[in-house]
Amino acid sequence: MMRREFTGKHMALIMVVGFGIVIAVNFYMASRAIAGFGGVVVENSYVASQKFNGWLEQARESERLGYSASLARDAEGRLVVTTDKVPQSALLSADLRRPLGRPEDMELQFEQAGQNRYVSTRALPAGRWIVRLTIDGGGARWIDETELR
């Protein structure tokens, strides 16, 4: 049996192929990561940091109101909000965004469908959504953010 000699050319070929595989996988993974990124979270982090105390105060005010809301979808795909302690004259609205994948935003308005029950005026596409629900009523504003599956 004749053995072939392992030369520098063989080693160079192994190194080129090995690093070529690593680089190809890295390019593939980077392209998948970029394709799934919806964009920036905030345009300017300094400006967002200056607004942070205002957001905290808004959260405290929402907590003081003591409202609560539960979200569900009805058979037609519309968003149903059931509230507690909310004035009858309250106006509800929601800003929705996708938590993953390509960015998709939408706004919903609601109409009252019974005591403490509100239904969106249009259907919500299937999938996961981050819902930022706003209740304006009695001179106060309550805001809450939750995930809907």
N, C-alpha and C positions, 0 to 999 in steps of 0.2 A: 504494500500500500504506500502510495507516494503522498507525502505531506507537502502542502504548499506553504511557502514562507509568508508570514504575516509582515507586511511592509508598511511603510509610512503612508503609502497611497491608500491602503485598506483603512488605516486609522483616520485619515483625512475624510474618506468617504463616510465612515461611521459618524464622525463629528458633524459633517455637513447635513447628513440625513437626520440625525438626532435633533440638532438645533433647528432644522427646517420644520420638523414636526412640532416642536415647541412653539416656534414663531407662528406657524399656521393655526394652531389651536388658540394662541393668544389673540390673533386677529379675528378669528371666528367669535370668541367670547366677547371681545370688545365691541364688535359689530352688533351682537345680540343685546348687549347692555345699552348701547346707544339707541337702538331701535325701541327699547322698552322704556326709555326715560321720557317722561312727559314734559319736561322743561324745568325752569327754575322754580324754587319754592317762594322766594321773595325777590323782587327786582333789585333792591338795595338793602343789604343787611343792616347798615347803619340807621337808615330811616325806620326800618322795622323795629330796631331796638329802642328807638325814641318813642314809638307808639306802644311799647310793651306795658307800661304802667297804665295807660288808658284801657288796654285790653283786660288787665287785672281788675280794674275798677268796674268795668262792664260785667265781668264774671261775678264779682261780689254783688252787684245790683241784681243780676239775674237770680242769684242764690237767695237774696233777701225776699224776692217776690214769692218764692215757694211754689212756683208752677211746676208741673211735671207733664210730660207728653210721651206717649208710646206710638210707635210707627208700625204700620203694616201695609201690605198691598191687598187690594181687593181682587175679585175674579177678573176684572177688566184691566188690571195693571195700574190702576190709579192708587196714589198714596193716601192712606187713611190715617189721620192723626186723632188720637183720643187724649183729651187734656183733663187736668184737674185744677180747680180753683181759678179758672180763667174767666174773666168777665164775658158776658154774652156778646158784647159789642167788639170783641177782640178781632183783629185782622191777622191772619196767618200768611206767611210766605216762606219759601224754602229755596236756598241755593244749593245745587247738587253738583258734585264733581266725582269723577272716577278715581279710585285710590291707586289703581295700577294701569299700566299700558298707555295707550294713546290718550292725550287729554280730551275730555269731553265734559262740558259744563251745560247746565240747564237751570232755568228758574221755574218754580211752580207757584201758582196762586191757589187758594183754597176757598171753598164755599161751605157754609155750615150745613150739616146733614143730620141735625139732631142736637140734643143738649150735650155739650162738651165733645162733639164729634165733627170733624172737618174732613172733606174729601177734595183732592186736587182736581182742578178743572181739566186736566189732560192726563193721559196715561204716561207711566214711567217705563222706559225700556228695561228689559231684563238685565240682571247682573248686579254687581256690587257697586254701591254708591256711598259717598260721604254726604250726609244731609246736614246742612246748617239751617235749623228751623228758627224763625223769628216770629214772636208773638207780640204785636203792638196792641195794647189795651189799657184804658184808664190812665193814659199819660205815662205809662211805663213800658219799657221794652225788655223782653226776655229772649235770650239767645242760647241755643244749645246745639251741640254738634254730636252726631252719632253715625255709626255705620249701619247701612241697610244692606242685607244680602238678598 
